[in-house]
Every structure is written in structure tokens, then in C-alpha cells.
Amino acid sequence: MIYLRFEIGGRKRYGILKGKTVYEITPGYFSEFQKTGRRFALGGVKLLPPCRPSKIIALGLNYKSHAKELTMTLPDVPLIFLKAPTAVIGPNEKIRYPEVSRKLDYEGELAVVIKKQAKNISPEKAKDYILGYTCLNDVTARDLQKVDGQWTRAKSFDTFCPIGPWIADRIDPDNLRIETLVNSKTVQDSNTKNMIFSVKEIVSFVSEIMTLLPGDVISTGTPPGVGPMKRGDKVTVKIQKIGELTNFVG
């Protein structure tokens, strides 16, 4: 099933997508829901971020080849950090280039959306707590990251977390082609099977540290090929069996 949030007629709504038709549901997909009877053409609605997380947990160095290109040692446990939830934007929204930064990088990633409260869950039980998967661009002010020596400021400017276009379930998250394109040119091209830590391992690990809530997002790290964006660029994160998330830099 494909879940999405959308806006039409000035109202924000939840829906499920079948083909090119959006079926409105109530109250939302983090609990039992039912169709309202209203449906809309996909092309006639504005897509919103598919969830509103209380927190965004992201991984660094979760692809061996990415660690190699950075000449960094492979981690023994997932290396996690937080992005501010106010960084979230949806498809086709603008990534704002901060005046204080001179190097803004894209990082295309597979993101996990949590379905229900999770604490101290085993890897084997992780799938029971996952609603589905979406695309995420872990936008990073690389120069500020190097200056600060830690990652909060560089990762958390408003608009630095595009998510979407929707959430897809019933897919194998550990074998998906993942690509990033800048102005239609492929700059990242890998597969989630190359991740150091699997999705179930990551979800379990994070749940041992903090309680995960419905709508929370865990982003699973970026493959090699990270690079800069400039004002005016069109950036697309494309993941097999999920879809494409496109944003513009301004």
C-alpha cells in the first residue's frame, strides 16, 4: 500500500494511492482508518511530507563504499545523529541555501517511518513497528559540519530534510536501488544491500536508546557520490519500488 499526505482546497488530508487516484482516509494511517468516499486525481493535489516526525534519527557511514571515499573507519555500531523536525519539507518544495554556508551537499537516503511506539525491540520484531519506507535528502552544510566538529547545525537548518513523495510498505528495504540525480544527471547510484547495518538492526538499535513514536523517521545513511548543490539546481532522490522525491535549491 502507498500512504500519503496531501492538500486540496486549502485542507491537509491523509490518503492512500492506487494508480493515479488518491483516496482520502480518516483519521490517518498511524491508526485504524477508513475511506471517506472522496477521491482525487494525483495530479490535482499538492503532496505534503508524508509524516510529521517528533524526531529524525539519521545514520552516518552506513555504506562501506561511502566510508571508503571519506577515508574513515567502518563503525562497529550504527553512528547516529539527529536532525531537527522543523527541517522537514515535502516534494517540490525549495531547499533554502543559508547565507552562512558556502558548501551545501545532497545525501540521498532510504528512510524508515515508524508505525507505533517502540522501545527495546529486537531486530526480529522490528518490521512490526514499521509503517513503510520513503525517500529522504539529508541536506548538509558541509563547511559548517567541518567547522563545528559535530553535526547538529550543519544538518538542521529549515528545509534541510526533504521527505517523500509518499510511504510504501510491503517491500524489501535491504535490496533497493537508490539514486540521486542533480539536474537529471546521476550522481549517486547504489543499492541498500550495500548497507553495513540492515534496517531491522538499525530500528532495534535506536529503540534501545530512545522511545520511537508514530511518524518518527530513521534515515539509513547515504551511498557514495555525495557532492555539492548550487542555487537553481533540481535534486531528485529516486528509490526502487518507492518513487522519486524532487526538490529545488534556492
C-alpha positions as CSV (number, residue, x, y, z in Angstrom):
1,M,0.0,0.0,0.0
2,I,1.1,3.6,-0.6
3,Y,0.3,6.2,2.0
4,L,0.5,10.0,1.5
5,R,-0.5,13.3,2.9
6,F,-1.8,15.9,0.6
7,E,-3.5,19.3,0.4
8,I,-6.5,20.3,-1.8
9,G,-9.0,23.1,-1.3
10,G,-6.8,24.5,1.5
11,R,-7.2,21.4,3.6
12,K,-4.5,19.0,4.6
13,R,-5.6,15.4,4.4
14,Y,-4.4,11.8,4.6
15,G,-4.8,9.3,1.7
16,I,-3.8,6.1,0.0
17,L,-2.7,6.0,-3.6
18,K,-3.9,3.4,-6.1
19,G,-2.7,4.0,-9.6
20,K,-3.1,7.8,-10.2
21,T,-6.0,8.1,-7.8
22,V,-5.8,9.4,-4.2
23,Y,-8.5,8.0,-1.9
24,E,-8.9,10.2,1.2
25,I,-8.9,8.4,4.5
26,T,-9.7,9.3,8.1
27,P,-8.2,9.9,10.7
28,G,-4.8,8.9,9.3
29,Y,-2.6,5.9,8.7
30,F,-1.0,5.7,12.1
31,S,-4.2,4.1,13.5
32,E,-7.2,2.2,12.0
33,F,-8.7,4.2,9.2
34,Q,-11.5,4.2,6.7
35,K,-12.1,5.8,3.4
36,T,-14.2,8.9,3.4
37,G,-15.6,8.3,-0.1
38,R,-13.7,11.3,-1.6
39,R,-11.1,10.7,-4.2
40,F,-8.9,12.9,-6.3
41,A,-6.6,12.7,-9.3
42,L,-2.9,12.6,-8.1
43,G,-2.1,15.4,-10.5
44,G,-4.7,17.6,-8.9
45,V,-3.4,17.6,-5.3
46,K,-0.3,19.1,-3.6
47,L,1.8,16.4,-2.0
48,L,3.0,17.1,1.6
49,P,5.6,15.5,3.7
50,P,4.1,12.0,4.3
51,C,4.7,12.2,8.1
52,R,5.3,14.8,10.8
53,P,8.0,13.2,12.9
54,S,8.7,14.1,16.5
55,K,12.3,13.4,15.7
56,I,14.5,12.4,12.8
57,I,17.3,9.9,13.5
58,A,19.9,9.6,10.8
59,L,22.9,7.4,10.2
60,G,26.4,8.3,9.2
61,L,28.7,5.9,7.4
62,N,26.3,3.1,6.7
63,Y,27.7,2.2,3.3
64,K,31.2,0.7,3.1
65,S,32.0,2.5,-0.1
66,H,30.9,5.8,1.4
67,A,33.2,5.3,4.4
68,K,36.0,4.4,2.0
69,E,35.6,7.6,-0.1
70,L,35.8,9.6,3.1
71,T,38.8,7.5,4.3
72,M,37.0,6.7,7.5
73,T,37.0,3.5,9.6
74,L,33.9,1.4,9.5
75,P,31.7,1.8,12.6
76,D,31.2,-1.1,15.0
77,V,27.7,0.1,15.9
78,P,25.4,2.5,13.9
79,L,26.6,6.1,14.1
80,I,23.5,8.1,14.7
81,F,22.7,11.8,14.9
82,L,19.5,13.9,15.0
83,K,18.0,16.4,12.5
84,A,15.5,19.0,13.7
85,P,11.9,18.1,12.8
86,T,11.5,21.7,11.7
87,A,13.8,20.8,8.8
88,V,11.2,18.7,7.1
89,I,9.7,19.8,3.7
90,G,7.8,17.9,1.1
91,P,8.1,17.2,-2.6
92,N,8.8,20.1,-5.0
93,E,9.5,22.5,-2.1
94,K,12.6,24.7,-2.1
95,I,15.8,23.8,-0.2
96,R,17.0,27.2,1.1
97,Y,20.7,27.8,0.8
98,P,21.8,29.5,4.1
99,E,23.8,32.7,3.8
100,V,26.3,31.4,6.3
101,S,27.2,28.3,4.2
102,R,29.4,28.0,1.1
103,K,29.0,24.3,0.5
104,L,25.7,22.6,0.5
105,D,25.6,18.8,-0.2
106,Y,22.9,16.4,-1.1
107,E,22.7,12.9,0.5
108,G,20.1,10.6,-0.9
109,E,18.8,8.1,1.6
110,L,16.2,5.4,2.3
111,A,14.1,6.5,5.3
112,V,12.0,4.3,7.6
113,V,8.7,5.6,9.0
114,I,7.7,4.2,12.4
115,K,4.1,2.9,12.8
116,K,3.7,2.6,16.6
117,Q,5.5,3.3,19.8
118,A,8.7,1.2,20.0
119,K,11.1,0.7,22.9
120,N,13.7,-2.1,23.3
121,I,12.5,-4.1,20.4
122,S,14.5,-7.0,18.9
123,P,15.7,-7.0,15.2
124,E,13.3,-9.9,14.6
125,K,10.3,-7.8,15.8
126,A,11.4,-4.5,14.0
127,K,9.1,-5.0,11.0
128,D,6.0,-5.0,13.2
129,Y,6.8,-1.4,14.1
130,I,7.5,-0.1,10.6
131,L,4.7,1.6,8.6
132,G,6.8,1.7,5.5
133,Y,9.6,3.5,3.6
134,T,10.2,6.8,1.8
135,C,12.9,8.9,0.2
136,L,14.9,11.5,2.1
137,N,17.6,14.0,1.2
138,D,19.9,14.6,4.2
139,V,20.9,18.1,3.2
140,T,24.2,19.1,4.8
141,A,26.1,22.3,5.1
142,R,29.4,20.5,4.7
143,D,31.6,23.5,5.5
144,L,29.8,24.1,8.8
145,Q,30.0,20.5,9.7
146,K,33.8,20.6,9.5
147,V,34.0,23.9,11.4
148,D,31.7,22.7,14.3
149,G,33.2,19.2,14.7
150,Q,29.6,17.9,15.4
151,W,26.7,17.8,13.1
152,T,23.6,19.5,14.6
153,R,23.9,22.9,12.9
154,A,25.0,21.6,9.6
155,K,22.1,19.1,9.4
156,S,19.2,21.1,10.9
157,F,18.6,24.3,9.0
158,D,15.0,24.7,8.0
159,T,14.3,22.9,4.7
160,F,17.3,20.5,5.2
161,C,15.1,17.4,5.3
162,P,13.0,16.8,2.2
163,I,10.9,13.7,2.6
164,G,8.5,11.9,0.2
165,P,6.8,11.6,-2.1
166,W,4.9,9.0,0.0
167,I,5.3,5.9,2.2
168,A,5.5,2.5,0.6
169,D,5.1,-0.7,2.6
170,R,5.5,-4.5,1.7
171,I,8.9,-4.1,0.1
172,D,12.3,-5.5,1.0
173,P,14.2,-2.4,2.3
174,D,17.6,-4.3,2.2
175,N,17.6,-4.7,-1.6
176,L,16.5,-1.5,-3.3
177,R,18.4,0.5,-5.9
178,I,18.9,4.1,-4.7
179,E,19.9,7.0,-6.9
180,T,20.4,10.7,-6.6
181,L,20.2,13.0,-9.6
182,V,21.2,16.6,-9.9
183,N,19.7,18.4,-12.9
184,S,18.8,14.9,-14.3
185,K,22.5,13.7,-14.1
186,T,23.0,10.6,-11.9
187,V,25.4,11.4,-9.1
188,Q,24.7,8.6,-6.7
189,D,23.8,5.0,-7.7
190,S,23.9,2.1,-5.3
191,N,21.7,-0.5,-3.6
192,T,20.6,-0.8,0.0
193,K,22.1,-4.3,0.1
194,N,25.4,-2.5,0.4
195,M,24.5,-1.0,3.8
196,I,26.7,-2.0,6.8
197,F,23.7,-2.3,9.1
198,S,20.3,-3.6,7.9
199,V,17.0,-1.8,8.6
200,K,16.0,-4.3,11.3
201,E,19.3,-3.9,13.1
202,I,19.1,-0.1,12.9
203,V,15.5,0.1,14.2
204,S,16.3,-2.2,17.1
205,F,19.5,-0.3,17.9
206,V,17.7,3.1,18.0
207,S,14.8,1.8,20.1
208,E,17.3,0.7,22.8
209,I,18.3,4.4,23.1
210,M,15.1,6.3,22.7
211,T,11.4,5.6,22.5
212,L,10.2,5.8,18.9
213,L,6.8,7.3,18.3
214,P,4.3,7.0,15.4
215,G,5.6,9.1,12.5
216,D,9.2,9.2,13.6
217,V,11.8,8.8,10.8
218,I,15.0,6.9,10.8
219,S,17.2,7.7,7.8
220,T,19.6,4.8,6.9
221,G,22.7,6.6,5.6
222,T,23.9,7.7,2.2
223,P,25.8,5.8,-0.5
224,P,29.0,7.1,-2.2
225,G,28.9,10.0,-4.5
226,V,27.9,12.8,-2.1
227,G,28.5,16.2,-3.6
228,P,27.6,19.9,-3.7
229,M,24.4,21.6,-4.8
230,K,24.1,25.2,-6.0
231,R,21.2,27.6,-6.3
232,G,18.9,26.7,-9.1
233,D,19.6,23.0,-9.0
234,K,16.9,20.4,-9.3
235,V,17.7,17.4,-7.0
236,T,15.9,14.1,-7.1
237,V,16.3,11.1,-4.8
238,K,15.0,8.0,-6.6
239,I,14.4,4.6,-4.8
240,Q,13.2,1.5,-6.5
241,K,9.6,0.4,-5.6
242,I,9.1,3.7,-3.8
243,G,9.3,6.6,-6.2
244,E,11.0,10.0,-6.7
245,L,11.5,12.9,-4.4
246,T,12.3,16.1,-6.2
247,N,13.3,19.5,-4.7
248,F,14.9,22.7,-5.9
249,V,17.7,24.7,-4.4
250,G,17.1,28.4,-3.9
